[in-house]
Amino acid sequence: MTHQAIPSRRPSMFRAAFRTLRSHRLRFAMPALAVLLGVAFVTGSLIYSESVSTAVALAQTHSQPDVSVKIAPDRSAPSPSADSSGNPPQLDDSLLRRLRTLPGVSAARGTVEGRSFLVGSDGNLVGDLYQAAGVNYVPDRTGQDPRYPLTAGRGPRTTGEIAVDRQAAERAGYQVGDRVRIVVGGTAQSARLVGVFTAQDSRTAAGGTLTAFDTRTAQRQFATAPGSYSAIALTAADGTPQSQLAAQAQKLLPTGFRAATRADLESELASSDGGEKLTTILLGFAGVALFVSTFLVANTFTMLSAARAREHALLRAVGATRKYVMRLVLAEAAIVGTVASVAGYALGIGVATLLDRLFGVTGGPSAALQILSVTPVLAAFAVGIGVTVLSAYLPARRAAAVAPVAALRTSEPPTAASLRRRNIIGLAITAFGALLVAAAVGSQNLLFGAVPVLLIGLIVLTPLLAQVVTGLLRSPLTRLAGIRGKLAVENARRNPRRTAATATTLMVGLAMVTAVTVVITSVNRMDEQRADRSMTSDLRITAVDFAEIGEDTAARVARLADAEAVTPIIRTSFDLSDDNSLSTTAVDPATVQRLTPVTVRKGSFDRLDHGIAVTEKTAAAHGWRLGSRVTGTLSDAGTKTTLPIVAIYDGPDDLTPVLISDKALPRTSGTEHRPRTEAVLIKAANGRTAALRKEIRRTLDNPALLVQDRADARAAAAARNTPFLNIMYALLSVTVLIGALGVVNTMGMAVFERVREIGVLRALGLDRRRVGSVLRLESVTICLLGSALGLIAGSVIGVAAVLGQEGVPLTIPWGRTLLFFLATTAIGVLASLWPARQAARIPMLKAISTNTD
């Protein structure tokens, strides 16, 4: 038959591809599932991130509906210079009145914001603490604030009254008229809920809470200076351009402040990071999953090409060209990729919902998923079809390159010459990757490039490693399982490329899991050591993330009967006249030596109220001695002062190099220069630690404060990174699942290839159970190969990452490593169950008579 007799039109080729897929649907199921998972990960990440970005951007855009021009400090400009009184200029009532009289201004509003936490009816803090904010309620002529339309009650008018956003009220279980608890400035207080409002605000869109106060109360709690505002909003009268109003307002502003139009603000919001970092991280994990999927797809088409060699030979014999055969295989891959893309996009919607639960705020509003957004749809089909077709390209070329006569014979493993070339290339790339990883110890940025190079080198080198590892396993498996163990090892050694491709799918995922575990375990160990060093007292009070400790907390605790000694730990700095700065800690000089391992070498802490104490090392470095006078500026004061050195001491790192008395700190008005208490250390009366902890919690009644003993501090430090590690495991589990699918796929297709071999084994006396055990042992052998390579590579990467971090002790998680190894063995057993069952079901006479090897 001539070449023209073979239909070469595209529809005919696709009909042939569809027939092949129908007849081999089980064989294509695993690669399709692997691509489906990768596509779902990509599309889910994009759908979620786009939806969140859109929701936050809309909330930011609509959060100030009446703002035409906003006046606020210009963060890109130098700090405002002080006036004749030495005070920096502020956005105050005087400036607000002048701005209100500008031509074209229909309204002007001063706003002030800060941290405010809402305590629910169950006693716990509500919402995302990072997004918890307090604002001032500014009613207009109608008595309502246009930013916060009321749905119930009224706006706050005096101290002791608040209004909250509707979502926060629902989550906290409050209604108008209830007495509620809030935490502001580190102190819990009670207030009357007089109103509930809606808010188009990015903070509530991200799961935070908004608590509104009257303006004077908000200024007292949040303003950087008495009577000042965080920003001033101007509303333009009809017919007044925003740019004109901004130009007029800018002329009235002191240096360091900026009048921005609404258009400018919205442009800045559009260019800001709307979740791009999270999207990049998620897509990175999706890329790893797709990378592993390529090996599964390529391995499948390679095995199918070998199994269908006669089919391709017949096509060539009746006139089909190499191009036709290649296009036929690629068409099959394109169809598989299309089906996987459609199903993957549908699953991606579920992934986006899951990501909203994982990364969203507990109890916060869910983002409205934009399931038909253009980018995710295009990405789904580009990734799904692209990965599948590219993975099938080399197998398609090999299928098309075999001559018709050669294709009619049983396919053979790759020649030794081709494997030698691959081994040489693999050794070179692996060695180069190892050198890069070693160099990355001194440069962490280099690690991001070194890791892919090392993994690619191992992937190329895996056939050689497969021969070595299986050779080592042959003797123990033979002793353990007899002829079945020997057969299993020889089956794995028969085609090292196939074994390597299957083991690689497990290796990459397990390497990432191991590397992350080594890093997190080492960081946890560092945190535990720090907790041990810093926890020198019986009890310690710290604030939850984004909260603070009230100024009067230490004094309130000191009044309790069982508290023998109490000191606050307040961080500040002492800026010397020569532009150097010394980290400074304010403590109670009367009690600090009873609570921390501080040793006074010279002088005494008795006069610390009127001077400073420095470490011996600091004194030597600056040529100071007892009695030396040091001139500088306490960062909280803003004015220069000269203090004598009243003591030279040695102490723990967190209390060096300078100590001052907490009573010597300047008492500033406003919040900008208010000293922040980092912790409160407490020594309990003998045997009264537990009782004192309960009494402190009852007295402070503040869920934003943690009262910890040594065991609590260590447990909290150890658990700090656990949520992050669990999220990493959840993301990387997709890659490990694809690796398991690769093992199932290889073993399943091996059954179809070895029908006659299975029949001969049955004829020689192996019953169905023993035939199944051969396949199980082969599956475990492949999994152990992938596990060993993954654990070694992951440990090397993790060690390099840890050694590059100063102060982080290297800790190898041997227990988890053993667990990973056992889990991989279990994967091998489970992956072989279905193929072993299929093999056992093949009738012996049919197996012997088949023409399939």
C-alpha positions in Angstrom: 0.0 0.0 0.0 1.4 3.4 -0.9 1.9 6.3 1.5 -1.1 8.1 -0.1 -3.4 5.2 1.0 -2.9 6.2 4.6 -5.2 9.0 5.6 -3.0 11.8 6.8 -5.6 14.5 7.4 -5.9 15.8 10.9 -9.4 14.5 11.7 -8.4 10.9 10.7 -5.3 11.2 13.0 -7.5 12.4 15.9 -10.0 9.6 15.3 -7.1 7.1 15.5 -5.9 8.8 18.7 -9.4 8.6 20.3 -9.6 4.9 19.4 -6.2 4.3 21.1 -7.3 6.1 24.2 -10.5 4.1 24.4 -8.7 0.8 24.1 -5.9 1.8 26.6 -8.0 4.1 28.9 -6.7 2.4 32.1 -3.1 3.0 31.0 -3.7 6.7 30.4 -5.7 7.2 33.6 -2.6 7.7 35.9 -0.8 10.3 33.8 -4.1 12.1 33.3 -4.6 12.1 37.0 -1.1 13.4 37.7 -1.6 16.3 35.2 -5.1 16.9 36.7 -3.6 17.4 40.1 -0.9 19.8 38.9 -3.5 21.8 36.9 -5.8 22.0 39.9 -3.0 23.3 42.0 -2.1 26.0 39.5 -5.7 27.1 38.7 -6.7 27.0 42.4 -3.8 29.2 43.4 -4.6 31.7 40.6 -8.4 31.7 41.3 -7.8 32.2 45.0 -5.2 34.9 44.7 -7.1 36.9 42.0 -10.3 36.7 44.0 -8.6 37.9 47.2 -6.8 40.7 45.4 -10.0 41.9 43.8 -11.9 41.8 47.0 -9.2 43.7 48.9 -8.8 46.2 46.1 -12.5 46.9 46.0 -12.6 47.3 49.7 -9.7 49.7 49.7 -11.3 51.7 46.8 -14.7 52.0 48.6 -13.4 52.4 52.1 -13.5 56.2 51.9 -16.4 57.1 49.6 -16.3 60.8 50.3 -12.5 61.3 49.9 -11.3 63.6 47.1 -7.9 64.4 48.6 -6.1 62.7 51.4 -3.4 64.5 53.5 -1.0 62.2 55.4 2.7 62.0 56.2 4.8 61.5 53.0 6.8 58.4 53.7 9.2 59.1 50.9 10.1 62.5 52.2 12.4 63.4 55.2 10.9 63.6 58.6 9.1 66.9 59.3 11.4 69.5 60.9 10.6 70.7 64.4 9.0 74.1 65.0 10.4 76.8 67.3 9.2 74.9 70.4 11.1 71.8 69.3 8.0 69.8 68.4 7.5 68.3 64.9 4.5 69.6 63.0 1.3 67.6 63.3 -2.0 67.2 61.5 -4.1 69.0 64.2 -7.3 71.0 64.5 -5.7 74.2 63.5 -4.6 72.8 60.2 -8.0 71.1 59.8 -9.8 74.4 60.2 -7.5 76.1 57.6 -8.0 73.3 55.1 -11.8 73.5 55.6 -11.8 77.1 54.4 -10.1 76.4 51.1 -12.1 77.2 48.0 -13.8 74.1 46.6 -13.9 72.2 49.9 -17.3 71.0 50.8 -16.2 68.9 53.8 -13.0 68.1 55.8 -12.5 65.3 58.2 -9.6 64.4 60.5 -9.1 60.6 61.0 -7.0 58.8 63.6 -6.4 55.0 63.7 -4.5 52.5 65.8 -4.5 49.0 67.2 -7.7 47.8 69.0 -8.7 44.3 69.7 -12.2 43.0 70.3 -12.8 40.3 72.9 -15.6 37.9 72.1 -18.3 36.8 74.4 -16.3 33.6 74.9 -13.3 35.5 76.2 -11.1 35.1 73.1 -9.9 37.7 70.7 -11.9 38.0 67.5 -10.6 37.9 64.0 -7.2 38.4 62.4 -5.1 40.3 65.0 -2.9 41.9 62.3 -6.0 43.5 60.8 -7.6 44.6 64.1 -8.0 48.3 64.1 -9.5 51.2 66.0 -10.9 54.2 64.2 -12.6 57.5 65.0 -16.2 57.9 64.1 -16.8 61.3 62.4 -20.5 62.1 61.9 -21.5 64.5 59.1 -24.5 66.8 59.0 -26.8 63.8 59.0 -25.2 62.4 62.2 -23.6 59.4 60.4 -20.1 58.7 59.2 -20.2 58.0 55.5 -17.4 55.5 55.8 -19.3 53.4 58.3 -23.1 53.3 57.5 -25.0 52.2 60.6 -27.1 49.1 60.5 -28.2 49.3 64.2 -27.9 51.9 67.0 -25.9 55.1 66.7 -22.3 56.3 66.5 -20.1 56.6 69.7 -20.2 60.0 71.3 -18.3 59.8 74.6 -15.6 57.7 76.3 -16.9 54.3 77.1 -19.0 54.0 73.9 -17.9 52.1 70.8 -19.4 50.8 67.6 -18.1 47.8 65.7 -18.4 46.4 62.2 -21.3 44.0 61.6 -19.1 40.9 60.9 -17.1 41.4 64.1 -20.3 41.8 66.1 -21.7 38.6 64.7 -18.5 36.7 65.3 -18.1 38.0 68.8 -21.8 37.4 69.7 -22.7 41.0 70.6 -25.7 43.1 70.1 -26.3 46.9 70.5 -26.6 47.6 74.2 -24.2 44.9 75.4 -21.2 45.6 77.6 -18.1 44.4 75.6 -14.4 44.1 76.3 -11.7 45.6 74.2 -7.9 45.8 74.4 -6.3 49.1 73.6 -2.7 50.1 74.4 -2.1 46.7 76.1 -4.9 47.2 78.6 -8.3 45.5 78.7 -11.2 47.8 79.2 -15.0 47.6 79.2 -17.3 49.7 76.9 -20.9 49.9 75.8 -21.7 48.8 72.3 -23.9 51.6 70.9 -23.8 50.9 67.2 -23.1 48.3 64.5 -22.0 49.4 61.0 -21.0 48.0 57.6 -17.6 48.8 56.2 -16.0 48.5 52.8 -12.5 48.2 54.3 -9.5 46.1 53.3 -9.0 45.1 56.9 -12.5 43.6 57.3 -12.1 42.0 53.9 -9.1 40.2 55.3 -10.9 39.0 58.4 -10.0 41.9 60.8 -12.2 43.9 63.0 -13.0 47.6 63.2 -13.8 49.3 66.5 -15.0 52.9 66.2 -14.5 55.5 69.1 -15.5 59.1 69.4 -12.7 61.3 68.0 -11.4 62.6 71.3 -11.1 59.1 72.8 -9.4 57.8 69.6 -6.9 60.7 69.7 -6.1 59.9 73.3 -5.5 56.3 72.5 -3.9 56.4 69.1 -2.7 59.9 68.2 1.1 60.5 67.9 0.6 63.7 69.7 -2.3 65.2 71.8 -5.1 66.4 69.5 -3.5 65.2 66.3 -4.8 63.1 63.4 -3.3 60.3 61.4 -4.7 61.9 58.2 -7.1 64.5 56.9 -9.7 63.8 54.2 -11.1 66.6 52.0 -14.3 66.3 49.9 -14.3 68.5 46.8 -17.3 70.6 46.0 -19.2 69.9 42.7 -17.1 71.2 39.8 -13.8 71.3 41.7 -11.1 69.1 40.2 -9.3 66.8 42.6 -5.9 67.9 41.3 -6.7 71.6 41.8 -7.8 70.9 45.4 -4.7 68.9 46.1 -2.5 71.7 44.8 -4.2 74.2 47.0 -3.9 72.0 50.1 -0.3 71.2 49.5 0.6 74.9 49.9 -0.7 74.9 53.5 1.2 71.8 54.5 4.6 71.7 56.3 7.5 69.7 54.9 7.0 66.0 55.2 3.2 65.9 54.4 1.6 65.1 51.1 -1.8 65.9 49.6 -2.8 63.0 47.3 -5.8 62.8 45.0 -8.2 59.9 45.1 -6.9 58.8 41.7 -3.4 58.8 43.0 -4.4 56.7 46.0 -6.2 54.1 43.9 -3.3 53.9 41.5 -0.9 53.2 44.4 -3.3 50.5 45.7 -3.4 48.9 42.3 0.4 48.7 42.1 0.8 47.4 45.7 1.3 43.8 46.6 -2.2 42.3 46.5 -1.1 38.8 47.5 1.6 38.3 44.9 4.0 36.8 47.4 1.5 34.2 48.4 0.6 33.5 44.8 4.3 33.0 43.9 4.8 30.6 46.8 1.7 28.6 45.8 2.6 28.5 42.2 6.1 27.4 43.2 4.7 24.3 44.8 2.4 23.8 41.8 5.5 23.9 39.6 7.2 21.2 41.6 4.0 19.0 41.3 3.9 19.6 37.5 7.7 18.9 37.3 7.1 15.5 38.9 4.1 14.9 36.7 6.3 15.2 33.6 8.2 12.1 34.6 5.0 10.1 35.1 3.6 11.2 31.7 6.9 10.6 29.9 7.3 7.2 31.6 3.8 6.2 30.6 4.2 7.2 26.9 7.6 5.5 26.8 6.1 2.2 28.2 3.1 2.5 25.8 5.4 3.1 22.9 7.3 -0.1 23.7 4.1 -2.0 24.2 2.6 -0.7 20.9 5.8 -1.1 18.9 4.0 -3.6 16.6 1.1 -1.3 16.2 3.4 1.5 15.1 5.3 -0.9 12.9 2.2 -1.9 11.0 1.4 1.8 10.4 4.9 2.3 9.0 4.6 -0.9 7.0 1.4 0.3 5.2 2.8 3.7 4.4 2.6 5.9 7.4 5.5 8.4 7.7 7.6 9.0 10.9 5.9 12.4 11.1 2.5 10.8 11.1 3.4 8.4 13.9 4.9 11.2 15.9 1.9 13.4 15.4 -0.4 10.5 16.4 1.4 10.0 19.7 1.3 13.8 20.4 -2.4 13.9 19.5 -3.0 11.3 22.1 -1.1 13.4 24.6 -3.0 16.5 23.6 -6.3 14.8 24.2 -5.2 13.5 27.6 -4.0 16.9 28.5 -7.2 18.6 27.4 -9.3 16.2 29.5 -7.0 16.6 32.4 -7.2 20.4 32.0 -11.0 20.5 32.1 -11.2 18.2 35.1 -8.2 20.0 36.7 -9.9 23.4 36.4 -13.1 22.0 38.0 -11.0 20.6 40.9 -9.1 23.9 41.0 -12.2 25.6 42.1 -12.3 23.3 45.1 -8.6 23.9 45.7 -9.3 27.7 45.7 -12.0 27.1 48.3 -9.6 25.0 50.4 -6.9 27.7 50.1 -9.3 30.3 51.4 -9.9 28.1 54.4 -6.1 27.5 54.9 -4.8 31.0 54.4 -7.8 33.0 55.1 -8.6 34.2 58.6 -10.6 31.9 60.9 -14.0 33.3 61.1 -13.3 35.9 58.5 -15.3 36.5 55.3 -14.5 34.2 52.4 -13.5 35.8 49.2 -16.0 35.6 46.3 -14.3 33.2 44.0 -14.0 34.4 40.4 -14.2 30.9 38.8 -14.3 32.1 35.2 -11.4 34.6 35.3 -9.4 34.7 32.1 -6.0 34.0 33.6 -6.8 30.8 35.4 -8.7 29.4 32.4 -5.8 30.1 30.0 -3.3 28.8 32.6 -5.3 25.5 33.0 -5.2 24.6 29.3 -1.7 26.0 28.7 -0.2 24.1 31.6 -2.3 20.9 31.2 -1.9 20.5 27.5 1.7 21.9 27.4 3.0 19.7 30.1 1.5 16.5 28.6 2.6 17.2 25.1 6.1 18.2 26.1 6.4 15.1 28.3 5.3 12.9 25.4 7.6 14.5 22.9 10.7 12.4 23.4 8.7 9.1 23.6 6.9 10.2 20.4 10.2 10.8 18.6 11.4 7.4 19.7 8.2 5.7 18.5 8.5 7.4 15.2 12.2 6.8 14.8 12.1 3.0 15.0 12.2 1.3 11.6 9.2 -0.9 10.6 11.2 -4.2 10.7 12.9 -3.3 14.0 9.6 -2.3 15.5 8.1 -5.7 14.8 10.6 -7.2 17.2 10.3 -7.0 21.0 11.7 -3.7 22.3 14.8 -3.8 24.3 16.2 -1.6 27.1 18.4 1.3 26.1 21.9 0.3 25.0 24.8 0.4 27.4 26.4 3.2 25.3 23.4 5.5 25.8 23.3 4.8 29.5 27.0 5.5 29.8 26.6 8.9 28.1 23.7 9.7 30.5 25.7 8.6 33.5 28.6 10.8 32.6 26.3 13.8 32.1 24.5 13.0 35.4 27.7 12.8 37.3 28.8 16.1 36.0 25.5 17.9 36.8 25.2 16.3 40.2 28.8 17.3 41.1 28.2 20.9 39.9 24.9 21.0 41.9 26.7 19.7 45.0 29.3 22.4 44.7 26.6 25.0 44.3 24.8 23.8 47.4 28.1 23.9 49.4 28.7 27.4 48.2 25.2 28.4 49.2 26.1 27.9 52.8 27.7 31.4 52.6 25.1 32.9 50.3 21.5 31.8 50.8 20.3 33.4 47.6 22.5 30.9 45.7 20.5 28.0 47.2 17.5 28.7 45.1 19.6 28.0 42.0 21.6 25.2 43.5 18.7 23.1 44.5 17.2 22.6 41.0 20.7 21.8 39.6 21.3 19.2 42.2 17.9 17.6 41.7 18.2 17.6 37.9 21.7 16.0 38.2 20.3 13.2 40.5 17.4 12.7 38.1 19.8 12.2 35.2 22.0 10.0 37.3 19.2 7.9 38.8 19.5 4.9 36.3 23.1 4.3 37.5 22.0 4.7 41.1 19.2 2.3 40.4 21.6 -0.3 39.3 23.8 0.2 42.3 21.0 0.2 44.9 19.1 -2.7 43.4 22.4 -4.6 43.3 22.8 -4.0 47.0 19.3 -5.1 47.7 19.5 -8.4 45.7 21.3 -10.4 48.4 19.1 -9.4 51.4 15.9 -9.7 49.4 16.9 -13.1 48.1 17.6 -14.3 51.7 14.4 -12.8 52.9 12.0 -13.9 50.2 13.9 -16.5 48.2 13.3 -16.6 44.5 10.6 -14.0 44.7 13.0 -11.4 46.1 15.5 -12.2 43.4 12.9 -11.9 40.7 11.7 -8.6 42.1 15.2 -7.1 42.1 15.9 -8.4 38.6 12.6 -6.9 37.3 13.6 -3.5 38.7 17.1 -3.9 37.1 15.7 -4.9 33.7 15.0 -1.4 32.6 17.0 1.1 34.7 15.5 4.1 32.9 12.0 3.1 33.8 12.9 2.3 37.4 14.7 5.6 37.6 11.8 7.6 36.2 9.4 6.0 38.6 11.7 6.5 41.6 12.2 10.1 40.6 8.6 11.0 41.1 8.9 10.0 44.7 12.4 11.5 45.1 11.6 15.1 44.3 8.6 15.3 46.6 10.4 13.5 49.5 13.5 15.7 49.0 11.4 18.9 49.4 9.6 17.4 52.5 12.8 16.4 54.1 14.5 19.8 53.4 11.6 21.7 54.9 11.6 19.4 58.0 15.3 19.9 58.6 15.0 23.6 58.4 11.9 23.9 60.6 13.2 21.5 63.2 16.5 23.4 63.5 14.6 26.7 63.8 12.4 25.2 66.4 15.5 24.1 68.3 16.9 27.6 68.2 13.6 29.1 69.5 13.6 26.5 72.3 17.1 27.5 73.3 16.2 31.2 73.2 13.2 30.5 75.4 15.4 28.6 77.9 17.9 31.5 78.0 15.3 34.3 78.2 13.0 32.5 80.7 15.0 33.3 83.8 12.1 34.0 86.1 9.2 31.8 87.4 6.7 33.6 85.2 6.7 35.9 82.2 4.1 38.0 80.6 4.2 38.7 76.9 1.7 40.0 74.3 0.2 38.0 71.5 1.4 39.0 68.0 0.6 42.6 67.0 -0.6 43.4 70.6 1.3 45.2 73.4 1.7 45.2 77.1 0.1 48.1 79.0 2.3 50.6 80.9 0.7 49.7 84.2 0.9 45.9 83.9 4.1 45.4 85.9 2.8 47.7 88.7 -0.5 45.8 88.9 1.2 42.4 89.1 3.7 43.7 91.7 0.8 44.5 94.1 -0.2 40.8 94.2 0.6 39.0 97.4 2.5 36.0 95.9 4.7 38.2 93.6 8.1 38.5 95.3 9.8 40.4 92.5 8.6 42.0 89.3 10.4 43.9 86.5 9.3 45.2 83.1 11.6 44.6 80.1 11.3 47.7 77.9 13.4 48.0 74.7 14.7 51.3 73.5 18.0 52.6 72.3 20.7 55.2 73.3 21.9 57.2 70.3 25.4 58.5 71.0 26.7 61.8 69.7 29.1 60.0 67.3 26.1 58.5 65.4 26.5 55.1 67.0 23.5 53.5 68.7 23.4 51.1 71.7 20.6 48.7 72.3 19.2 49.7 75.7 16.8 47.9 78.1 14.9 49.5 80.8 14.3 47.5 84.0 13.4 47.9 87.6 16.9 48.2 89.3 15.5 47.0 92.7 14.4 43.6 91.4 16.3 42.8 88.2 19.1 41.0 89.9 16.7 38.6 91.6 15.0 37.8 88.3 17.9 37.5 85.8 21.5 36.3 85.9 23.0 39.8 86.1 26.4 40.2 87.9 27.5 43.8 88.8 31.3 44.0 88.5 31.7 47.7 89.6 29.3 50.2 91.1 25.7 49.5 92.0 22.2 49.5 90.5 21.0 51.6 93.4 21.7 54.8 91.4 20.4 53.5 88.1 17.4 55.9 88.3 19.9 58.7 87.6 22.4 57.0 85.3 23.1 54.0 83.1 24.8 50.6 83.4 27.0 49.1 80.7 28.6 45.8 80.1 32.4 45.3 80.6 32.8 44.7 76.9 30.9 47.9 76.0 32.9 49.9 78.5 36.2 48.6 77.1 35.1 49.3 73.5 34.4 52.9 74.2 37.1 53.6 76.8 34.5 54.2 79.6 34.9 53.5 83.3 32.7 53.8 86.4 31.7 57.5 86.6 32.2 58.3 83.0 29.5 60.6 81.6 27.9 59.6 78.3 26.0 62.0 76.1 23.3 60.8 73.8 19.6 60.6 73.0 17.1 58.1 74.3 15.0 57.2 71.2 11.9 57.7 73.3 12.8 61.2 74.4 14.0 62.9 71.3 16.3 65.3 73.2 20.0 64.9 74.2 20.9 64.0 77.7 24.1 63.3 79.6 24.1 60.3 82.0 26.8 58.9 84.3 27.8 55.3 84.3 26.8 54.0 87.7 27.5 50.3 87.2 29.5 47.9 85.0 28.0 44.5 84.7 27.8 41.1 82.9 24.4 39.6 81.9 22.5 37.6 79.3 22.4 38.7 75.7 18.9 40.1 75.9 19.9 42.5 78.7 23.0 43.9 77.0 24.8 46.2 76.4 23.1 49.0 78.3 20.6 49.0 81.2 18.6 52.0 82.5 15.9 52.3 85.0 12.3 52.1 83.9 11.6 55.1 86.1 14.2 57.2 84.1 12.3 56.7 80.8 10.7 59.9 79.6 6.9 60.1 80.0 5.7 61.2 76.6 2.2 62.2 75.5 0.8 60.5 72.4 1.8 57.2 71.1 4.7 57.9 68.7 7.4 57.9 71.4 5.7 55.8 74.0 8.1 53.2 75.3 7.0 49.6 74.6 7.1 46.9 77.2 8.4 43.7 75.6 7.8 41.5 78.7 7.2 41.4 82.4 9.3 39.0 84.5 7.9 37.7 87.8 9.4 35.8 90.7 6.7 33.9 92.7 6.7 33.1 96.4 8.0 29.6 97.2 5.6 27.0 95.9 3.1 29.6 94.7 3.9 29.8 91.0 0.7 28.1 89.7 -1.5 30.1 92.1 0.2 33.3 91.1 -0.3 32.6 87.4 -4.1 32.1 88.0 -4.2 35.3 90.0 -2.4 37.3 87.3 -4.8 36.1 84.6 -7.7 37.0 86.8 -6.4 40.4 87.7 -5.4 41.5 84.2 -8.3 39.7 82.5 -6.7 40.4 79.1 -6.7 37.7 76.4 -4.0 39.6 74.5 -1.5 38.8 77.2 0.2 35.4 77.7 1.2 34.4 81.3 3.8 31.6 80.9 6.0 29.5 83.1 9.1 27.8 81.8 7.3 24.8 80.4 4.7 27.1 78.7 7.5 29.2 77.1 9.3 26.2 75.8 6.2 24.6 74.4 5.1 27.8 72.8 8.5 28.2 71.1 8.5 24.6 69.9 4.9 25.0 68.5 5.5 28.4 66.8 6.4 27.0 63.4 4.1 23.9 63.5 1.3 25.5 61.5 3.8 26.6 58.8 5.2 23.1 58.7 1.8 21.6 58.4 0.9 23.9 55.5 4.2 22.9 53.8 3.3 19.2 54.3 -0.2 19.8 52.9 1.2 21.6 49.8 4.0 19.0 49.2 1.7 16.1 49.7 0.4 16.7 46.2 3.9 15.9 44.9 4.2 12.8 47.0 0.8 11.7 45.8 1.9 12.1 42.2 4.9 10.0 43.1 2.7 7.2 44.5 0.6 7.4 41.3 3.8 6.9 39.3 4.6 3.7 41.2 1.0 2.4 40.7 1.2 3.3 37.0 4.5 1.6 36.4 3.5 -1.6 38.2 0.1 -1.6 36.5 1.6 -1.3 33.1 4.3 -3.9 34.0 1.5 -6.4 34.5 0.2 -5.8 30.9 3.8 -6.1 29.5 4.6 -9.3 31.4 1.6 -11.5 30.8 3.6 -14.3 29.3 6.2 -14.0 32.0 3.5 -14.3 34.7 2.1 -17.3 32.9 5.5 -19.0 32.9 6.0 -18.3 36.6 2.6 -19.8 37.3 3.4 -22.9 35.3 6.7 -23.3 37.2 4.8 -23.5 40.5 4.3 -19.9 41.8 0.7 -19.5 42.9 -1.3 -16.3 42.7 -0.2 -15.1 46.1 3.5 -15.5 45.3 3.2 -13.8 41.9 1.5 -10.9 43.8 4.4 -10.8 46.3 6.9 -10.5 43.5 5.2 -7.4 42.3 4.9 -6.0 45.8 8.7 -6.5 46.4 9.5 -4.9 43.1 7.3 -1.9 44.0 8.9 -1.6 47.5 12.4 -1.8 45.9 11.5 1.1 43.6 10.0 3.1 46.4 13.1 2.5 48.7 15.3 3.8 45.9 13.2 7.0 45.6 13.1 7.3 49.4 16.8 6.9 49.8 17.6 9.5 47.1 14.9 11.9 48.4 16.0 11.7 52.1 19.7 12.2 51.2 19.1 15.0 48.8 16.6 16.7 51.1 18.9 16.4 54.1 21.8 17.9 52.1 19.6 20.9 51.0 18.2 21.3 54.5 21.7 21.2 56.1 23.0 23.9 53.6 20.0 26.1 54.4 20.5 25.8 58.2 24.3 26.3 58.1 23.8 29.5 56.1 21.7 31.0 59.0 23.7 32.5 61.8 22.7 31.2 65.3 20.5 28.3 64.0 21.7 25.0 65.4 21.7 22.1 63.0 19.2 19.5 64.1 18.5 16.4 62.1 14.9 15.1 62.7 15.8 11.4 62.9 12.4 10.4 64.1 10.6 12.1 61.2 13.2 10.8 58.8 12.5 7.2 59.9 8.8 7.9 59.6 9.2 9.2 56.0 11.2 6.0 55.2 8.5 3.7 56.6 5.8 5.8 54.9 7.6 5.3 51.6 7.7 1.6 52.1 4.0 1.6 52.9 3.4 3.6 49.6 5.3 0.8 47.8 3.1 -1.9 49.3 -0.2 0.0 48.6 0.9 1.0 45.1 1.3 -2.7 44.2 -2.1 -4.0 45.5 -4.1 -3.3 42.4 -1.4 -4.4 39.9 -0.8 -7.6 42.0 -4.5 -8.3 42.0 -4.7 -7.9 38.2 -1.7 -10.2 37.7 -3.2 -12.8 40.0 -6.4 -12.8 38.0 -4.7 -13.7 34.6 -5.5 -17.3 33.7 -2.4 -19.3 33.4 -3.1 -20.9 30.0 -4.1 -17.6 28.5 -0.9 -16.0 29.9 1.3 -18.7 28.4 -0.3 -18.5 25.0 -0.3 -14.7 24.7 2.0 -12.9 22.3 2.7 -10.2 24.9 6.1 -10.6 26.7 
